[in-house]
Amino acid sequence: MGAFLAAVAAGYESLPKQLRAIARYVETNRARMVVTRITDVAAACAVQPSAVTRFAQRFGFSGYSELQALFRKAFSDGAAPGASYTERIRTMMAEGELQSSPGGITRQLLLANQGALEECALHLDDSALGRAVSLLHDAEHIYVVGVRRSLPAAAYLTYLLEHTAKRVQLVSGLGGTFAGQMRAIGKKDLLVAVSFAPYGKETRFCVRVAEGRGARVLSLTDSAMSPIARAATVTLLVKEASAFSFRSLTNTMCLSQGLFIALASRLELDLDQAVDQGAID
């Protein structure tokens, strides 16, 4: 399935508008593709079922059934524990076990995040993670940007990286100063862009500046078809849990910790000695 998704991402720009919508849906709803009917995919993408068939054929499948078989094979035999957690949540809600009480609400959020963590661990791209750590290691100056929902993750990653000897800057854009804060980025620097749908225009601006200056870009985003991913040197895909229409940042925070610890290991940084006692939370 990884080869198929990589092919979709590589060919995304050349796809017609309708097929782009299908590509985004398929990439962001991998677990659902196991049981989703062609008519449901078409309705979600506001296209005709024939467009879904054309999409499948575009990437070498005879039709939608053969494409769906790829997803079913990948997620068979318990390969997608996150899906079982989703079903568990739905069952508990249907049976009234998750009420609107603070405890019920919190448990639903915890269950959703538990499933998302399991699925994230299953689909973790070790090769991309290794390349991401190399980018961090080789950069002279690391810029980190994330706005609105992504800001806490960007701020936390900046905090972690500040425990190395690297020059690190959070591009906060305070007072509308995104352009000023990005002005000095150069070819030996790295921009870490954290952004999820609908992809903040300020983050997209920073990515364009970095790209124009020849700097490398590490993106943490939710789709290989996102504008952040398409311009990136390396992309780390992060799928978060959602409950009560509230999207979590649990996986993104864990990924930030993983990047920092891996970088610290590469730098041979002794976490017990490099900073004052208790400085890393």
N, C-alpha and C positions, 0 to 999 in steps of 0.2 A: 504493500500500500504506500510505503514511503516513496518509491520510485514514481508511482502515479501522481501523488500530491506534488512532488518536485517538478514533474512534467507540466502539471497544471499551473504552478507558480511561474515556471519559465515561459510558458506560452500565454500567460494571462493578458498581457498588453495587446496581443494580436487578436484576441477573441472579440466577436461582436458583443454588443451591449447585453443582449439576453443571455448569452453564454457566460459572460462575466458574472452576472447575478447568480447563475447556477453554480459556478466555480466557488464563489464566496460561500454559498449555502453548504455545499458539499464539504468544503474545508473546515468550516466552523461547526458542523453538525455530524461529525464522523460517527459518534455512537448511535445517533438516531437513524443513520443511513441503513443500519441493519434491518430495521422494520418499516421504514418509511416507504409508502407507495409512490409511484411515479406521479400520480395526480396530486399528492400532498407536496412533493417537491415543486411541481409546476405552480401550484397555488401560492406557496411561500415565496416564490421568485417572480410572481405575476407574469408567467409565461405559459405557453401551451405545452402539453405533454410531449408533443413532437420536438420541441426545443430541447427537452431533457434527453430525448433519444439522440438528437444531433450532437449534444454535448458528449454523451458516452461514445458515440462513433468517432468523434473528433480525436479521442484519445485511445483508439484502437479496440474498443469493445463493440460487440455486435449490437448491443442495445442496453437498456437500463438494467435488465435482469442480470446480465453478465457483470455490469459495473457493481451492482448491489452484492453480487456473490463475492466480489473482492473484499468488501467491507465485512461481510458475514464470516469469511474465512479468517480475517485478521482478528475479529472479536469473538471467535468461537472458543469453547472450552474454558470459559472464565477469563478470557484475555482482557475484558473490560470491566474490572470491578466497579468502576465509577457508575456504570449503568445500573448495577444491582442496588447501589446506594440510592440512586435516583428513584428507582421503583419502590424502595423501602420507604422513602420519604412520602411518596404519593400514597402508598397504602396506609401509612400511619395517619395522613391527613384525612383520607377517605373514611377511616374508622374512628376519627375524632380523637386520636391519641395526641395529636399536636394541636392544642388549642391556642387561643390568642393571648394566653397568659405569658408573662415574661419568661418563665421557665420553658414553656412550649416553643416560644419563638426562638429562644437561644439554642435549644436542642435541635431545632430544624436547621438553623444556621451551621451548627457544629456538624451535623450529619452531612449537609451539603458540602462543606469544606473537606470533610473526611473522604468523601467520594472523589472530589476533585484532586486531592493530594495523591490518592491511589492512581488515578488516571494519568496525572502528570508524571509520576514516577515510571509508569509503564511506557510512556511515549517520549521520555527524555532523550534528547539527541546528544550523545556523548561526544561525537565528533565536533558538532557546533559549539558545545561547551568548551572543549579544548581550544578551539580557534578563538573563542571569546576571551579566554584567560590570556592567550598569547597577545591579543590586541591590547588588553589592559597592561600587560607586562611591558610591552614595547613602546607604549605611548609616553611621550614627554610630558604632556599635559592632558588631563582627562576632564572633559566637560560632561555634565550630567543634566538632562532636561526631562521634565515631566510636568504636565499642568493638570489642574483640577483633580479628577480621581487618581491620576497617576503621580501627583506631587508627593504623597507620603512615601511611595516606593522610591522615587528619585532622591528624596531627601535622606532616606535611610541608607541607600547605596552610597551616597556621598559621605555620610557619616562613617560608614564602614571603611571606605577607601582612604579616608583621612587618617586612619591608623597605620598607613604605610608611608613611605617617604615620597610617594607620588604627589605631584601637584594636582589637586582636585578642586573643581569649582562647580557648584550648583548654579545652573543658569535659571535664576528665579524670575527674571524679567521685572523685578520690582520697579514700579513706576513706569512700566512700559519700556524697559531698557534691554530687551532681548537682543536687538541689533548691536548695541554697545558691548554687551557681555560676550557676544560671539565674534567681535571684530578681530581679535588677535589669534583666532584658531588657525593652525597651519598644517602643513603636510605631515608633520611628525606627531600630530595630536589625534585624539580620539573623542568623538561625541557618543555618549551613551544616551539613546533616546528611548524613553518609556512611554508607550502610548497605546491605547485601546480604542475600539470603535466608540464614537465617530472620529477619533484621531484629531487631537487639538491642533488648530491652525498655527499656534505658536511653536509647537514641537515640529510641525512640518516645515515651518520657516527655518528653524535652526538646522534641520537636516539639509535643506537646500543650501544654506550658507556653508555648512561643513563640506558638502559635496562640491560646491563651487571653489572652495579653497584647497581641495585635494586632501582633506582630512578623512580619516577612516570613520565609519559609523557602525556602532553596535546597537541593534534594535532589540528591545524587549516588547513584543506585541502579540496580538491574538490571531493573526492571520498572515500567511505568506503572501497574500495578495494585498495587504495593507500598503498605503503609500510610504509608511516608515520602513517596511521590509524591503520594498522594491529598490530603495536607494541605499540599502545597508551593505556593508562589507560582510557582516555576519548577523544572522537573525536567530534569536532564541524565542520560540513560540511558547506562549503561556496561556492556558485555558483555565479560567477561574470559575468558581462556583457562583451560583445565583439563587437567591431566595428572597421572597417578598420584593422582587424587582431590584434587589440590592446586590451588586456584584462585589465579590470579595477581592482582597489583595494577598491572600494567604500564600498562594503559590509563587507570586512575584517576590514576596518578602523572603521566602525560602530560597528561591533562585539567587537573590542578591547575597544572601549569606553564603551559599555555595560558591559563587564567584569570588567573594572576598577570601574565603578560607583557601580555595584553590590557588588564588593569586599569592596569598601569604606564604603558602607552601613553596610556590615557585621562587619567591623572593627569599626563602629560608628565614622568614620572619618568625621569631619566637613570641607567640601571642601573650605568653605569661610575663615576658620581660620588655616587650616593645612599648607598652603603654603602662600607665599607672594602674595599680591594683583596682579591679572592678570597673575600668573605663569602658570596656566593651560589654554592652548589655545584650 
